[in-house]
Amino acid sequence: MFRIVVAMTLFAATAAHSADAQWPVVIPAPNGAVILSSAVEKEGYDEYRYAAVRRVDDTLYLSGVVMGPREKEGTDVAAFKEQVRRGFERIKANLAASGASFADVVMVNSFHVWDSPNFTGTRDQHWDAFYEVAADYIKAPYPAWTAVGTNGLLAKRGLVEVQMIARLPASKNQ
């Protein structure tokens, strides 16, 4: 019995390590690759046919990451800040899986739903909360940035979608 328990424990530990070791997934593509940092990104690639990150030469194109409440999450300013932080952590993981960081970002596009039942604050509170969290990730020298107001995103609960372009550091350019 002891041997079975030890064997099962080793199998579980090996399986967990193997699951972690499979990320990122790099799929060769013309002049670069598709880079998927997690199971969530792989699901998006398979189900919705988009790359979380597409590398072309020394440039990374990051698809938009939607930020907003999940089912049964709050819609106040404090909850929104946590949702934005979760989104920036996802972007951070995508950059890291690609060999880059926020310091390598050269362009940001953000799309903001100002009037939504998924946020109980004002437009100014939305922007201030988003901007406060973004400042924890994006430091000087700042990238170019375009922020656009819109009346909706594809994701029904989405309040913000952020896409980025980054340049790989010379040491990571393959």
N, C-alpha and C positions, 0 to 999 in steps of 0.2 A: 504494500500500500504506500509506504514511504517513497519508493521509487516512482510510483505513478504520480504522486503529488509533486515531487521534484521535477519529473519530466514535463508535467503540465505547466509548472511555473516557468521552466526554461523555455518551453514552447511559447508561452504567452509573452515573456520578455523579448524573445527573438522576433515574434510577430510585431510587437509594438515598435521595436527598433527598426524592423524592415519597413513598417508603415511610415515612420518618420524619415527614413533614409531615401524614400522614393521621391522626395520633393527637393528641389524643383524638377519638374518634367521639362525637358528641352526638346522641342520638335524642330528639326531642320526646315528652313524655309529659304526662298531665294534671297541671297545677300545677307542672311542672318538666321534668325530662329524665332519661334514662338516660345515664350517662357511662362510656365504655369507654376505658381508658388505653393498651391495647396489643392486639396480636394474640391473646395468651393470653386476655385478658378478652373479646374479640370471639368467640373460639372457645367460651368458656363460655356466652356469651349465645346463640349460635346452636345449640350442641349440647345444652346442659343447661337452657336457658330461664331464666337468672337474670341480673340486672344486677349488675355488680361494684359500681357506685354508682348509687343512685337519689336524685335531688334532688327534694324536694317543698318548694316555697317556699324558705325559707332553711335547710332542714335536709337534711343528707346522710346517707343510710343506706348503710353499706358492708357488703356481704355478707361472710360469713366467709372468711378466708384460711387454708387448711390448711398447717400446718408439720410437716414430718417428712422422713424420708429418701427420696430418689429411689432408683431401682433401683441397687444396688451402692454406695450411700453408707454411711458408718459409722453405728453405732448407739450410740456412746459419748457422753459428755457434751460433749466438744469438737466432735464432728460435729453434735450437736443444737443447740449454740449457733449454728453457721453456718446451720443449717436455719431456726432462729428468725429470725436476722438477714435471711436471704433473704425470709422472709415479711413482716417489718416493712418491708423495702425495697419490696415489692410494695404494701403498704398505703400507704406514703409516696407512691409513684407514683400511686395512685388518688386520694389526697387532693390532690396537686398538680394532677392533670388536672382536678380539680373546683374549683380555686381556693382550696384550704384547706391546712392543715398539721396536724401533731399538736397544736399549740397550740389548734386549734379543736375538738378532740375533747371531747365532753361525757360520753360513755358508752362503756365497753368491756365486752364479754362474752367471756370466754375459756373454752373447753371443753378439758379436759385428760384424756388417756388415761394413767392412772397406771401401769397394768400392761399392758405391750405387748412383744411380741418385737422390736419396732422400736426399743427403747431398753433398753440394758443397765444403766442406773443405777437408783437408788432413786427413790421418789416425791419425797423432799426434794431430791435432785440435779436431778430434772426441774424442780421449781419454782424452785430457786435459779438454774439455768442460764437458764430462761425469763425470770425476773424481772430478772436481771443485764442481759440483752440489751434487754428492754423499757425499762429505765431509760435506755438510750441514746437512746430515741425519745420517751418520755413524761415530760414535766417538769412541775414545779409551775407553776401550780395544777393539781392532778391531777383527772382526770375521775372520775366515778362508775365503779365497776368491780365486776363479779360474775365470780368464777372458780368453775367447776363441774367436778367430777370426773365422768368418764363411762367406760363400758366399751368405747366404740368411736365412730368417726366414719364417715361415708359413704366417705371416701377410706381405703382399706385400710391404707396406711402412715402415715396421719395420727396425730400425737401431740398436736397442739394445733390448735384452730380459733379464730380471733379475728375478731369482728365489732365494728363501731364505729358510733357516731352522732356526727356533727359538725354544728356550726352555721357556716354561711358567714359570713365577715367581712362587715360592712356594705358595704364597697367592692366586694365580689364578688357580692352579692345582686342578682339580675336580676329 
